[in-house]
């Protein structure tokens, strides 16, 4: 399971890099539109996640800017192990 989380984390990093490049210089055709809307939806979902789990992260001592950015980038992959422990 740990290996799968690492693979998904690397895929998310690659996606957010592609999303940032797409914002700076939009990709041609449907790729650019698809990456843009997928990124917007993922960002909204991760913001909702952050709102829901922020108090638990704060109680666990993980409420810094680094933790907030990590939740916005990786979502449940980041915050679930913290809350579990």
PDB file of N, CA, C and O in Angstrom, chain B, residues numbered from 101:
ATOM      1  N   UNK B 101       0.823  -1.192   0.000  1.00  0.00           N
ATOM      2  CA  UNK B 101       0.000   0.000   0.000  1.00  0.00           C
ATOM      3  C   UNK B 101       0.868   1.258   0.000  1.00  0.00           C
ATOM      4  O   UNK B 101       0.540   2.250  -0.652  1.00  0.00           O
ATOM      5  N   UNK B 102       1.979   1.206   0.738  1.00  0.00           N
ATOM      6  CA  UNK B 102       2.872   2.354   0.796  1.00  0.00           C
ATOM      7  C   UNK B 102       3.432   2.674  -0.584  1.00  0.00           C
ATOM      8  O   UNK B 102       3.576   3.843  -0.941  1.00  0.00           O
ATOM      9  N   UNK B 103       3.750   1.636  -1.365  1.00  0.00           N
ATOM     10  CA  UNK B 103       4.278   1.841  -2.703  1.00  0.00           C
ATOM     11  C   UNK B 103       3.224   2.491  -3.610  1.00  0.00           C
ATOM     12  O   UNK B 103       3.552   3.350  -4.428  1.00  0.00           O
ATOM     13  N   UNK B 104       1.976   2.084  -3.466  1.00  0.00           N
ATOM     14  CA  UNK B 104       0.894   2.666  -4.251  1.00  0.00           C
ATOM     15  C   UNK B 104       0.704   4.141  -3.902  1.00  0.00           C
ATOM     16  O   UNK B 104       0.491   4.964  -4.793  1.00  0.00           O
ATOM     17  N   UNK B 105       0.779   4.480  -2.620  1.00  0.00           N
ATOM     18  CA  UNK B 105       0.673   5.885  -2.209  1.00  0.00           C
ATOM     19  C   UNK B 105       1.798   6.718  -2.813  1.00  0.00           C
ATOM     20  O   UNK B 105       1.576   7.859  -3.218  1.00  0.00           O
ATOM     21  N   UNK B 106       2.992   6.161  -2.876  1.00  0.00           N
ATOM     22  CA  UNK B 106       4.131   6.876  -3.456  1.00  0.00           C
ATOM     23  C   UNK B 106       3.920   7.107  -4.952  1.00  0.00           C
ATOM     24  O   UNK B 106       4.205   8.189  -5.465  1.00  0.00           O
ATOM     25  N   UNK B 107       3.422   6.091  -5.642  1.00  0.00           N
ATOM     26  CA  UNK B 107       3.158   6.221  -7.076  1.00  0.00           C
ATOM     27  C   UNK B 107       2.090   7.283  -7.319  1.00  0.00           C
ATOM     28  O   UNK B 107       2.237   8.117  -8.212  1.00  0.00           O
ATOM     29  N   UNK B 108       1.026   7.257  -6.536  1.00  0.00           N
ATOM     30  CA  UNK B 108      -0.041   8.242  -6.686  1.00  0.00           C
ATOM     31  C   UNK B 108       0.483   9.640  -6.360  1.00  0.00           C
ATOM     32  O   UNK B 108       0.116  10.607  -7.027  1.00  0.00           O
ATOM     33  N   UNK B 109       1.333   9.755  -5.350  1.00  0.00           N
ATOM     34  CA  UNK B 109       1.902  11.057  -4.995  1.00  0.00           C
ATOM     35  C   UNK B 109       2.740  11.618  -6.138  1.00  0.00           C
ATOM     36  O   UNK B 109       2.637  12.804  -6.453  1.00  0.00           O
ATOM     37  N   UNK B 110       3.563  10.787  -6.760  1.00  0.00           N
ATOM     38  CA  UNK B 110       4.364  11.239  -7.897  1.00  0.00           C
ATOM     39  C   UNK B 110       3.466  11.635  -9.071  1.00  0.00           C
ATOM     40  O   UNK B 110       3.743  12.611  -9.769  1.00  0.00           O
ATOM     41  N   UNK B 111       2.399  10.880  -9.284  1.00  0.00           N
ATOM     42  CA  UNK B 111       1.464  11.215 -10.362  1.00  0.00           C
ATOM     43  C   UNK B 111       0.790  12.565 -10.083  1.00  0.00           C
ATOM     44  O   UNK B 111       0.584  13.356 -11.003  1.00  0.00           O
ATOM     45  N   UNK B 112       0.452  12.826  -8.827  1.00  0.00           N
ATOM     46  CA  UNK B 112      -0.151  14.115  -8.473  1.00  0.00           C
ATOM     47  C   UNK B 112       0.836  15.265  -8.668  1.00  0.00           C
ATOM     48  O   UNK B 112       0.457  16.340  -9.132  1.00  0.00           O
ATOM     49  N   UNK B 113       2.089  15.038  -8.316  1.00  0.00           N
ATOM     50  CA  UNK B 113       3.109  16.068  -8.544  1.00  0.00           C
ATOM     51  C   UNK B 113       3.200  16.380 -10.042  1.00  0.00           C
ATOM     52  O   UNK B 113       3.228  17.543 -10.446  1.00  0.00           O
ATOM     53  N   UNK B 114       3.246  15.325 -10.853  1.00  0.00           N
ATOM     54  CA  UNK B 114       3.309  15.521 -12.302  1.00  0.00           C
ATOM     55  C   UNK B 114       2.071  16.250 -12.809  1.00  0.00           C
ATOM     56  O   UNK B 114       2.170  17.125 -13.669  1.00  0.00           O
ATOM     57  N   UNK B 115       0.909  15.890 -12.278  1.00  0.00           N
ATOM     58  CA  UNK B 115      -0.315  16.566 -12.702  1.00  0.00           C
ATOM     59  C   UNK B 115      -0.292  18.048 -12.342  1.00  0.00           C
ATOM     60  O   UNK B 115      -0.623  18.887 -13.179  1.00  0.00           O
ATOM     61  N   UNK B 116       0.096  18.386 -11.101  1.00  0.00           N
ATOM     62  CA  UNK B 116       0.102  19.798 -10.700  1.00  0.00           C
ATOM     63  C   UNK B 116       1.123  20.610 -11.490  1.00  0.00           C
ATOM     64  O   UNK B 116       0.911  21.796 -11.740  1.00  0.00           O
ATOM     65  N   UNK B 117       2.233  19.979 -11.886  1.00  0.00           N
ATOM     66  CA  UNK B 117       3.199  20.662 -12.752  1.00  0.00           C
ATOM     67  C   UNK B 117       2.566  20.918 -14.122  1.00  0.00           C
ATOM     68  O   UNK B 117       2.686  22.014 -14.670  1.00  0.00           O
ATOM     69  N   UNK B 118       1.891  19.901 -14.671  1.00  0.00           N
ATOM     70  CA  UNK B 118       1.213  20.082 -15.960  1.00  0.00           C
ATOM     71  C   UNK B 118       0.128  21.147 -15.852  1.00  0.00           C
ATOM     72  O   UNK B 118      -0.051  21.943 -16.774  1.00  0.00           O
ATOM     73  N   UNK B 119      -0.591  21.170 -14.746  1.00  0.00           N
ATOM     74  CA  UNK B 119      -1.638  22.178 -14.527  1.00  0.00           C
ATOM     75  C   UNK B 119      -1.033  23.576 -14.509  1.00  0.00           C
ATOM     76  O   UNK B 119      -1.581  24.497 -15.115  1.00  0.00           O
ATOM     77  N   UNK B 120       0.094  23.742 -13.818  1.00  0.00           N
ATOM     78  CA  UNK B 120       0.744  25.053 -13.746  1.00  0.00           C
ATOM     79  C   UNK B 120       1.236  25.489 -15.130  1.00  0.00           C
ATOM     80  O   UNK B 120       1.047  26.643 -15.516  1.00  0.00           O
ATOM     81  N   UNK B 121       1.865  24.575 -15.881  1.00  0.00           N
ATOM     82  CA  UNK B 121       2.304  24.909 -17.235  1.00  0.00           C
ATOM     83  C   UNK B 121       1.114  25.270 -18.117  1.00  0.00           C
ATOM     84  O   UNK B 121       1.193  26.183 -18.939  1.00  0.00           O
ATOM     85  N   UNK B 122      -0.002  24.535 -17.936  1.00  0.00           N
ATOM     86  CA  UNK B 122      -1.202  24.797 -18.720  1.00  0.00           C
ATOM     87  C   UNK B 122      -1.771  26.186 -18.413  1.00  0.00           C
ATOM     88  O   UNK B 122      -2.330  26.838 -19.295  1.00  0.00           O
ATOM     89  N   UNK B 123      -1.631  26.627 -17.185  1.00  0.00           N
ATOM     90  CA  UNK B 123      -2.096  27.975 -16.840  1.00  0.00           C
ATOM     91  C   UNK B 123      -1.225  29.043 -17.506  1.00  0.00           C
ATOM     92  O   UNK B 123      -1.725  30.074 -17.957  1.00  0.00           O
ATOM     93  N   UNK B 124       0.083  28.781 -17.560  1.00  0.00           N
ATOM     94  CA  UNK B 124       1.012  29.751 -18.143  1.00  0.00           C
ATOM     95  C   UNK B 124       0.943  29.768 -19.670  1.00  0.00           C
ATOM     96  O   UNK B 124       0.935  30.834 -20.286  1.00  0.00           O
ATOM     97  N   UNK B 125       0.895  28.605 -20.260  1.00  0.00           N
ATOM     98  CA  UNK B 125       0.828  28.474 -21.721  1.00  0.00           C
ATOM     99  C   UNK B 125      -0.151  27.346 -22.032  1.00  0.00           C
ATOM    100  O   UNK B 125       0.242  26.179 -22.046  1.00  0.00           O
ATOM    101  N   UNK B 126      -1.421  27.672 -22.279  1.00  0.00           N
ATOM    102  CA  UNK B 126      -2.441  26.625 -22.475  1.00  0.00           C
ATOM    103  C   UNK B 126      -2.063  25.626 -23.571  1.00  0.00           C
ATOM    104  O   UNK B 126      -1.570  25.993 -24.638  1.00  0.00           O
ATOM    105  N   UNK B 127      -2.311  24.354 -23.267  1.00  0.00           N
ATOM    106  CA  UNK B 127      -2.067  23.288 -24.229  1.00  0.00           C
ATOM    107  C   UNK B 127      -3.130  23.364 -25.324  1.00  0.00           C
ATOM    108  O   UNK B 127      -4.225  23.884 -25.112  1.00  0.00           O
ATOM    109  N   UNK B 128      -2.789  22.843 -26.477  1.00  0.00           N
ATOM    110  CA  UNK B 128      -3.720  22.865 -27.607  1.00  0.00           C
ATOM    111  C   UNK B 128      -4.847  21.852 -27.423  1.00  0.00           C
ATOM    112  O   UNK B 128      -4.682  20.824 -26.767  1.00  0.00           O
ATOM    113  N   UNK B 129      -5.975  22.167 -28.009  1.00  0.00           N
ATOM    114  CA  UNK B 129      -7.089  21.224 -28.076  1.00  0.00           C
ATOM    115  C   UNK B 129      -7.736  20.942 -26.731  1.00  0.00           C
ATOM    116  O   UNK B 129      -7.756  21.771 -25.822  1.00  0.00           O
ATOM    117  N   UNK B 130      -8.261  19.733 -26.654  1.00  0.00           N
ATOM    118  CA  UNK B 130      -8.995  19.315 -25.455  1.00  0.00           C
ATOM    119  C   UNK B 130      -8.094  19.035 -24.264  1.00  0.00           C
ATOM    120  O   UNK B 130      -8.559  19.047 -23.124  1.00  0.00           O
ATOM    121  N   UNK B 131      -6.816  18.783 -24.509  1.00  0.00           N
ATOM    122  CA  UNK B 131      -5.891  18.506 -23.404  1.00  0.00           C
ATOM    123  C   UNK B 131      -5.848  19.668 -22.429  1.00  0.00           C
ATOM    124  O   UNK B 131      -5.957  19.476 -21.218  1.00  0.00           O
ATOM    125  N   UNK B 132      -5.692  20.859 -22.950  1.00  0.00           N
ATOM    126  CA  UNK B 132      -5.597  22.034 -22.095  1.00  0.00           C
ATOM    127  C   UNK B 132      -6.863  22.263 -21.295  1.00  0.00           C
ATOM    128  O   UNK B 132      -6.806  22.554 -20.100  1.00  0.00           O
ATOM    129  N   UNK B 133      -8.003  22.132 -21.952  1.00  0.00           N
ATOM    130  CA  UNK B 133      -9.287  22.331 -21.273  1.00  0.00           C
ATOM    131  C   UNK B 133      -9.499  21.247 -20.215  1.00  0.00           C
ATOM    132  O   UNK B 133      -9.943  21.533 -19.103  1.00  0.00           O
ATOM    133  N   UNK B 134      -9.181  20.015 -20.569  1.00  0.00           N
ATOM    134  CA  UNK B 134      -9.363  18.902 -19.628  1.00  0.00           C
ATOM    135  C   UNK B 134      -8.469  19.034 -18.408  1.00  0.00           C
ATOM    136  O   UNK B 134      -8.922  18.838 -17.280  1.00  0.00           O
ATOM    137  N   UNK B 135      -7.214  19.361 -18.622  1.00  0.00           N
ATOM    138  CA  UNK B 135      -6.290  19.529 -17.498  1.00  0.00           C
ATOM    139  C   UNK B 135      -6.731  20.690 -16.619  1.00  0.00           C
ATOM    140  O   UNK B 135      -6.668  20.615 -15.392  1.00  0.00           O
ATOM    141  N   UNK B 136      -7.180  21.769 -17.264  1.00  0.00           N
ATOM    142  CA  UNK B 136      -7.633  22.932 -16.499  1.00  0.00           C
ATOM    143  C   UNK B 136      -8.819  22.574 -15.598  1.00  0.00           C
ATOM    144  O   UNK B 136      -8.787  22.841 -14.396  1.00  0.00           O
ATOM    145  N   UNK B 137      -9.855  21.978 -16.168  1.00  0.00           N
ATOM    146  CA  UNK B 137     -11.041  21.680 -15.370  1.00  0.00           C
ATOM    147  C   UNK B 137     -10.803  20.577 -14.341  1.00  0.00           C
ATOM    148  O   UNK B 137     -11.364  20.627 -13.246  1.00  0.00           O
ATOM    149  N   UNK B 138      -9.991  19.594 -14.672  1.00  0.00           N
ATOM    150  CA  UNK B 138      -9.647  18.571 -13.688  1.00  0.00           C
ATOM    151  C   UNK B 138      -8.891  19.200 -12.517  1.00  0.00           C
ATOM    152  O   UNK B 138      -9.138  18.852 -11.362  1.00  0.00           O
ATOM    153  N   UNK B 139      -7.985  20.108 -12.806  1.00  0.00           N
ATOM    154  CA  UNK B 139      -7.247  20.797 -11.752  1.00  0.00           C
ATOM    155  C   UNK B 139      -8.147  21.652 -10.880  1.00  0.00           C
ATOM    156  O   UNK B 139      -7.990  21.678  -9.660  1.00  0.00           O
ATOM    157  N   UNK B 140      -9.093  22.354 -11.499  1.00  0.00           N
ATOM    158  CA  UNK B 140     -10.026  23.183 -10.729  1.00  0.00           C
ATOM    159  C   UNK B 140     -10.879  22.309  -9.816  1.00  0.00           C
ATOM    160  O   UNK B 140     -11.058  22.628  -8.641  1.00  0.00           O
ATOM    161  N   UNK B 141     -11.402  21.219 -10.345  1.00  0.00           N
ATOM    162  CA  UNK B 141     -12.232  20.314  -9.534  1.00  0.00           C
ATOM    163  C   UNK B 141     -11.412  19.716  -8.399  1.00  0.00           C
ATOM    164  O   UNK B 141     -11.876  19.661  -7.260  1.00  0.00           O
ATOM    165  N   UNK B 142     -10.192  19.265  -8.702  1.00  0.00           N
ATOM    166  CA  UNK B 142      -9.345  18.688  -7.644  1.00  0.00           C
ATOM    167  C   UNK B 142      -9.024  19.716  -6.574  1.00  0.00           C
ATOM    168  O   UNK B 142      -9.017  19.395  -5.386  1.00  0.00           O
ATOM    169  N   UNK B 143      -8.762  20.937  -6.979  1.00  0.00           N
ATOM    170  CA  UNK B 143      -8.451  21.982  -6.014  1.00  0.00           C
ATOM    171  C   UNK B 143      -9.659  22.276  -5.120  1.00  0.00           C
ATOM    172  O   UNK B 143      -9.503  22.451  -3.912  1.00  0.00           O
ATOM    173  N   UNK B 144     -10.838  22.330  -5.692  1.00  0.00           N
ATOM    174  CA  UNK B 144     -12.055  22.558  -4.902  1.00  0.00           C
ATOM    175  C   UNK B 144     -12.275  21.410  -3.915  1.00  0.00           C
ATOM    176  O   UNK B 144     -12.596  21.642  -2.749  1.00  0.00           O
ATOM    177  N   UNK B 145     -12.102  20.178  -4.382  1.00  0.00           N
ATOM    178  CA  UNK B 145     -12.265  19.017  -3.494  1.00  0.00           C
ATOM    179  C   UNK B 145     -11.252  19.069  -2.355  1.00  0.00           C
ATOM    180  O   UNK B 145     -11.601  18.787  -1.209  1.00  0.00           O
ATOM    181  N   UNK B 146     -10.014  19.421  -2.650  1.00  0.00           N
ATOM    182  CA  UNK B 146      -8.984  19.481  -1.613  1.00  0.00           C
ATOM    183  C   UNK B 146      -9.210  20.649  -0.654  1.00  0.00           C
ATOM    184  O   UNK B 146      -8.861  20.549   0.523  1.00  0.00           O
ATOM    185  N   UNK B 147      -9.779  21.739  -1.128  1.00  0.00           N
ATOM    186  CA  UNK B 147     -10.125  22.842  -0.222  1.00  0.00           C
ATOM    187  C   UNK B 147     -11.223  22.392   0.739  1.00  0.00           C
ATOM    188  O   UNK B 147     -11.169  22.698   1.930  1.00  0.00           O
ATOM    189  N   UNK B 148     -12.215  21.670   0.227  1.00  0.00           N
ATOM    190  CA  UNK B 148     -13.276  21.138   1.097  1.00  0.00           C
ATOM    191  C   UNK B 148     -12.678  20.169   2.110  1.00  0.00           C
ATOM    192  O   UNK B 148     -13.035  20.204   3.288  1.00  0.00           O
ATOM    193  N   UNK B 149     -11.770  19.305   1.662  1.00  0.00           N
ATOM    194  CA  UNK B 149     -11.085  18.399   2.584  1.00  0.00           C
ATOM    195  C   UNK B 149     -10.361  19.176   3.679  1.00  0.00           C
ATOM    196  O   UNK B 149     -10.444  18.827   4.857  1.00  0.00           O
ATOM    197  N   UNK B 150      -9.658  20.221   3.287  1.00  0.00           N
ATOM    198  CA  UNK B 150      -8.912  21.026   4.249  1.00  0.00           C
ATOM    199  C   UNK B 150      -9.842  21.647   5.284  1.00  0.00           C
ATOM    200  O   UNK B 150      -9.537  21.648   6.476  1.00  0.00           O
ATOM    201  N   UNK B 151     -10.970  22.171   4.832  1.00  0.00           N
ATOM    202  CA  UNK B 151     -11.938  22.766   5.760  1.00  0.00           C
ATOM    203  C   UNK B 151     -12.437  21.709   6.742  1.00  0.00           C
ATOM    204  O   UNK B 151     -12.595  21.990   7.930  1.00  0.00           O
ATOM    205  N   UNK B 152     -12.685  20.503   6.254  1.00  0.00           N
ATOM    206  CA  UNK B 152     -13.225  19.454   7.107  1.00  0.00           C
ATOM    207  C   UNK B 152     -12.214  18.888   8.102  1.00  0.00           C
ATOM    208  O   UNK B 152     -12.598  18.498   9.205  1.00  0.00           O
ATOM    209  N   UNK B 153     -10.934  18.835   7.742  1.00  0.00           N
ATOM    210  CA  UNK B 153      -9.948  18.179   8.605  1.00  0.00           C
ATOM    211  C   UNK B 153      -8.991  19.144   9.299  1.00  0.00           C
ATOM    212  O   UNK B 153      -8.133  18.707  10.067  1.00  0.00           O
ATOM    213  N   UNK B 154      -9.119  20.440   9.047  1.00  0.00           N
ATOM    214  CA  UNK B 154      -8.161  21.397   9.609  1.00  0.00           C
ATOM    215  C   UNK B 154      -8.100  21.331  11.135  1.00  0.00           C
ATOM    216  O   UNK B 154      -7.015  21.373  11.715  1.00  0.00           O
ATOM    217  N   UNK B 155      -9.244  21.230  11.776  1.00  0.00           N
ATOM    218  CA  UNK B 155      -9.231  21.194  13.247  1.00  0.00           C
ATOM    219  C   UNK B 155      -8.506  19.948  13.759  1.00  0.00           C
ATOM    220  O   UNK B 155      -7.824  20.007  14.782  1.00  0.00           O
ATOM    221  N   UNK B 156      -8.647  18.840  13.066  1.00  0.00           N
ATOM    222  CA  UNK B 156      -7.944  17.612  13.466  1.00  0.00           C
ATOM    223  C   UNK B 156      -6.446  17.744  13.213  1.00  0.00           C
ATOM    224  O   UNK B 156      -5.635  17.274  14.012  1.00  0.00           O
ATOM    225  N   UNK B 157      -6.080  18.380  12.106  1.00  0.00           N
ATOM    226  CA  UNK B 157      -4.660  18.617  11.840  1.00  0.00           C
ATOM    227  C   UNK B 157      -4.065  19.546  12.896  1.00  0.00           C
ATOM    228  O   UNK B 157      -2.944  19.338  13.362  1.00  0.00           O
ATOM    229  N   UNK B 158      -4.820  20.562  13.263  1.00  0.00           N
ATOM    230  CA  UNK B 158      -4.352  21.504  14.280  1.00  0.00           C
ATOM    231  C   UNK B 158      -4.156  20.799  15.614  1.00  0.00           C
ATOM    232  O   UNK B 158      -3.172  21.045  16.312  1.00  0.00           O
ATOM    233  N   UNK B 159      -5.086  19.929  15.968  1.00  0.00           N
ATOM    234  CA  UNK B 159      -4.973  19.167  17.218  1.00  0.00           C
ATOM    235  C   UNK B 159      -3.761  18.237  17.193  1.00  0.00           C
ATOM    236  O   UNK B 159      -3.170  17.952  18.234  1.00  0.00           O
ATOM    237  N   UNK B 160      -3.394  17.766  15.999  1.00  0.00           N
ATOM    238  CA  UNK B 160      -2.235  16.875  15.866  1.00  0.00           C
ATOM    239  C   UNK B 160      -0.933  17.650  15.706  1.00  0.00           C
ATOM    240  O   UNK B 160       0.134  17.049  15.578  1.00  0.00           O
ATOM    241  N   UNK B 161      -1.013  18.993  15.714  1.00  0.00           N
ATOM    242  CA  UNK B 161       0.188  19.811  15.588  1.00  0.00           C
ATOM    243  C   UNK B 161       0.683  19.958  14.154  1.00  0.00           C
ATOM    244  O   UNK B 161       1.866  20.207  13.925  1.00  0.00           O
ATOM    245  N   UNK B 162      -0.218  19.804  13.192  1.00  0.00           N
ATOM    246  CA  UNK B 162       0.149  19.896  11.770  1.00  0.00           C
ATOM    247  C   UNK B 162      -0.714  20.938  11.071  1.00  0.00           C
ATOM    248  O   UNK B 162      -1.472  20.607  10.159  1.00  0.00           O
ATOM    249  N   UNK B 163      -0.604  22.188  11.491  1.00  0.00           N
ATOM    250  CA  UNK B 163      -1.422  23.248  10.904  1.00  0.00           C
ATOM    251  C   UNK B 163      -0.576  24.356  10.288  1.00  0.00           C
ATOM    252  O   UNK B 163      -1.043  25.486  10.148  1.00  0.00           O
ATOM    253  N   UNK B 164       0.657  24.044   9.923  1.00  0.00           N
ATOM    254  CA  UNK B 164       1.529  25.061   9.329  1.00  0.00           C
ATOM    255  C   UNK B 164       1.190  25.250   7.847  1.00  0.00           C
ATOM    256  O   UNK B 164       0.377  24.516   7.286  1.00  0.00           O
ATOM    257  N   UNK B 165       1.817  26.229   7.237  1.00  0.00           N
ATOM    258  CA  UNK B 165       1.604  26.495   5.815  1.00  0.00           C
ATOM    259  C   UNK B 165       2.010  25.289   4.963  1.00  0.00           C
ATOM    260  O   UNK B 165       1.360  24.972   3.967  1.00  0.00           O
ATOM    261  N   UNK B 166       3.082  24.631   5.366  1.00  0.00           N
ATOM    262  CA  UNK B 166       3.537  23.425   4.652  1.00  0.00           C
ATOM    263  C   UNK B 166       2.453  22.347   4.653  1.00  0.00           C
ATOM    264  O   UNK B 166       2.215  21.694   3.637  1.00  0.00           O
ATOM    265  N   UNK B 167       1.804  22.169   5.794  1.00  0.00           N
ATOM    266  CA  UNK B 167       0.751  21.162   5.899  1.00  0.00           C
ATOM    267  C   UNK B 167      -0.474  21.539   5.066  1.00  0.00           C
ATOM    268  O   UNK B 167      -1.102  20.679   4.449  1.00  0.00           O
ATOM    269  N   UNK B 168      -0.803  22.813   5.054  1.00  0.00           N
ATOM    270  CA  UNK B 168      -1.949  23.275   4.268  1.00  0.00           C
ATOM    271  C   UNK B 168      -1.693  23.058   2.780  1.00  0.00           C
ATOM    272  O   UNK B 168      -2.568  22.573   2.062  1.00  0.00           O
ATOM    273  N   UNK B 169      -0.504  23.414   2.317  1.00  0.00           N
ATOM    274  CA  UNK B 169      -0.152  23.224   0.905  1.00  0.00           C
ATOM    275  C   UNK B 169      -0.148  21.731   0.564  1.00  0.00           C
ATOM    276  O   UNK B 169      -0.592  21.341  -0.516  1.00  0.00           O
ATOM    277  N   UNK B 170       0.347  20.905   1.471  1.00  0.00           N
ATOM    278  CA  UNK B 170       0.376  19.462   1.225  1.00  0.00           C
ATOM    279  C   UNK B 170      -1.036  18.889   1.123  1.00  0.00           C
ATOM    280  O   UNK B 170      -1.291  18.020   0.289  1.00  0.00           O
ATOM    281  N   UNK B 171      -1.951  19.363   1.959  1.00  0.00           N
ATOM    282  CA  UNK B 171      -3.341  18.898   1.862  1.00  0.00           C
ATOM    283  C   UNK B 171      -3.946  19.352   0.537  1.00  0.00           C
ATOM    284  O   UNK B 171      -4.663  18.590  -0.112  1.00  0.00           O
ATOM    285  N   UNK B 172      -3.663  20.584   0.134  1.00  0.00           N
ATOM    286  CA  UNK B 172      -4.200  21.072  -1.142  1.00  0.00           C
ATOM    287  C   UNK B 172      -3.624  20.301  -2.330  1.00  0.00           C
ATOM    288  O   UNK B 172      -4.313  20.125  -3.335  1.00  0.00           O
ATOM    289  N   UNK B 173      -2.394  19.845  -2.238  1.00  0.00           N
ATOM    290  CA  UNK B 173      -1.756  19.124  -3.340  1.00  0.00           C
ATOM    291  C   UNK B 173      -2.081  17.631  -3.338  1.00  0.00           C
ATOM    292  O   UNK B 173      -2.346  17.052  -4.392  1.00  0.00           O
ATOM    293  N   UNK B 174      -2.061  17.004  -2.152  1.00  0.00           N
ATOM    294  CA  UNK B 174      -2.178  15.546  -2.077  1.00  0.00           C
ATOM    295  C   UNK B 174      -3.457  15.041  -1.429  1.00  0.00           C
ATOM    296  O   UNK B 174      -3.760  13.851  -1.517  1.00  0.00           O
ATOM    297  N   UNK B 175      -4.207  15.913  -0.783  1.00  0.00           N
ATOM    298  CA  UNK B 175      -5.480  15.506  -0.201  1.00  0.00           C
ATOM    299  C   UNK B 175      -5.342  14.443   0.866  1.00  0.00           C
ATOM    300  O   UNK B 175      -4.512  14.542   1.770  1.00  0.00           O
ATOM    301  N   UNK B 176      -6.170  13.431   0.742  1.00  0.00           N
ATOM    302  CA  UNK B 176      -6.261  12.372   1.755  1.00  0.00           C
ATOM    303  C   UNK B 176      -4.947  11.609   1.919  1.00  0.00           C
ATOM    304  O   UNK B 176      -4.675  11.079   2.996  1.00  0.00           O
ATOM    305  N   UNK B 177      -4.140  11.548   0.878  1.00  0.00           N
ATOM    306  CA  UNK B 177      -2.853  10.846   0.989  1.00  0.00           C
ATOM    307  C   UNK B 177      -1.965  11.489   2.040  1.00  0.00           C
ATOM    308  O   UNK B 177      -1.130  10.820   2.649  1.00  0.00           O
ATOM    309  N   UNK B 178      -2.142  12.789   2.254  1.00  0.00           N
ATOM    310  CA  UNK B 178      -1.315  13.488   3.230  1.00  0.00           C
ATOM    311  C   UNK B 178      -1.937  13.460   4.622  1.00  0.00           C
ATOM    312  O   UNK B 178      -1.262  13.125   5.595  1.00  0.00           O
ATOM    313  N   UNK B 179      -3.223  13.811   4.727  1.00  0.00           N
ATOM    314  CA  UNK B 179      -3.782  14.013   6.061  1.00  0.00           C
ATOM    315  C   UNK B 179      -4.250  12.741   6.759  1.00  0.00           C
ATOM    316  O   UNK B 179      -4.274  12.710   7.989  1.00  0.00           O
ATOM    317  N   UNK B 180      -4.618  11.708   6.041  1.00  0.00           N
ATOM    318  CA  UNK B 180      -5.131  10.511   6.714  1.00  0.00           C
ATOM    319  C   UNK B 180      -4.107   9.842   7.629  1.00  0.00           C
ATOM    320  O   UNK B 180      -4.459   9.481   8.752  1.00  0.00           O
ATOM    321  N   UNK B 181      -2.841   9.659   7.196  1.00  0.00           N
ATOM    322  CA  UNK B 181      -1.866   9.052   8.123  1.00  0.00           C
ATOM    323  C   UNK B 181      -1.614   9.900   9.369  1.00  0.00           C
ATOM    324  O   UNK B 181      -1.332   9.360  10.438  1.00  0.00           O
ATOM    325  N   UNK B 182      -1.714  11.222   9.238  1.00  0.00           N
ATOM    326  CA  UNK B 182      -1.502  12.110  10.396  1.00  0.00           C
ATOM    327  C   UNK B 182      -2.625  11.935  11.393  1.00  0.00           C
ATOM    328  O   UNK B 182      -2.373  11.814  12.592  1.00  0.00           O
ATOM    329  N   UNK B 183      -3.843  11.919  10.930  1.00  0.00           N
ATOM    330  CA  UNK B 183      -4.992  11.815  11.820  1.00  0.00           C
ATOM    331  C   UNK B 183      -5.090  10.412  12.420  1.00  0.00           C
ATOM    332  O   UNK B 183      -5.534  10.236  13.555  1.00  0.00           O
ATOM    333  N   UNK B 184      -4.666   9.417  11.635  1.00  0.00           N
ATOM    334  CA  UNK B 184      -4.710   8.030  12.104  1.00  0.00           C
ATOM    335  C   UNK B 184      -3.800   7.811  13.313  1.00  0.00           C
ATOM    336  O   UNK B 184      -4.118   7.027  14.208  1.00  0.00           O
ATOM    337  N   UNK B 185      -2.659   8.519  13.329  1.00  0.00           N
ATOM    338  CA  UNK B 185      -1.673   8.296  14.405  1.00  0.00           C
ATOM    339  C   UNK B 185      -1.935   9.111  15.642  1.00  0.00           C
ATOM    340  O   UNK B 185      -1.185   9.018  16.613  1.00  0.00           O
TER     341      UNK B 185
END
